[in-house]
Amino acid sequence: MKTTKTILTKIVHILIVIFTGNTQASFTETVAEGTTVSGEIVAPQEWDGSGHSTQRVFGTVTDTILRGDSQNYSPPNWAQQDVFSGGYTNNITVENTGNQSIFGGTAENTVIKDKGIVTLKNQGIFKDGKVYKGGFFSAQSGTVDNINVYENGRFDISGNDDGVIVEGGEITHGATGVFMGKARINNLKISGDVAAASRDNTHFSHAYIGQLGRLMLSGKITESTIEGGLLSVVQSEASDTTMKGGSIEVEEGGIFKRTQMTGGSLNIKNGGGPKRLL
């Protein structure tokens, strides 16, 4: 027969679980090719000594949350999802030290926020993703098809030999990005702060720098429009640029070719210069 003390202990334990969110995680650890899993929460299991929980995706996963702990443990309790070649995810939310690693698979409509991290590798695809406050997206290899990064979100590129291709999206005001390595960035709107620091590899085309946007460029940029904000060209080249407002700084080693100006200002410093202005 259970004593009163034992019963009270169990009640206290239940209340702790309810009010702290420290619930026992239950999710599919391996999603096999040809199978679909939906509506799960990948999270560290209660008092799990391993400190992390991992879901491996070879099939399809939708409408799922990757949620690490929010207790600032050291080391943190990770919630990990690995999306392998042939694997597909849609509508995944990554938060509270949750991690999604795309190893050649495809992740669509991913939301990253509150210390969530997503990494693109092995020629994977990241499509229609959103990065909110505290979220971090890093691309090492593959295609980023339409990404939107909002205030206090971050998008970095460290392109390896396979390279990164970005097709569309926006870095909004208050968001940041650091682009390095082999990368081609097409049709990206910049209203936040972006630094591109890889002279021979990072190449922007059809970029749009809007009000309050800043692009500190050490690379190449072609056929782009500056509506406001700042484009700084250092040890790099800008060609076929349309300038309607804002400002351009051409610093040491910077070259401007075939530039059409209908507004804004151009500041040429020592060692930099335009080749043709219209």
Secondary structure, DSSP 8 states (H G I E B T S, - for coil): ---HHHHHHHHHHHHHHHHHT-------SEE-TT-EEES-EE---TT-TT-EEEEEESSEEEEEEEE--SS--SS--EEEEEEETT-EEEEEEEETTEEEEEEBSEEES-EE-TT-EEEEETTEEEEEEEE-TT-EEEESSEEEEEEEE-TT-EEEEEEEEEEEEEEEEEE-TT-EEEEEEEEEEEEEEESSEEEEE-TTTEEEES-EE-TT-EEEEESEEES-EE-SSEEEESSSEEEEEEE-SSEEEE-TT-EEEEEEESSSEEEE-TT-EES-B-
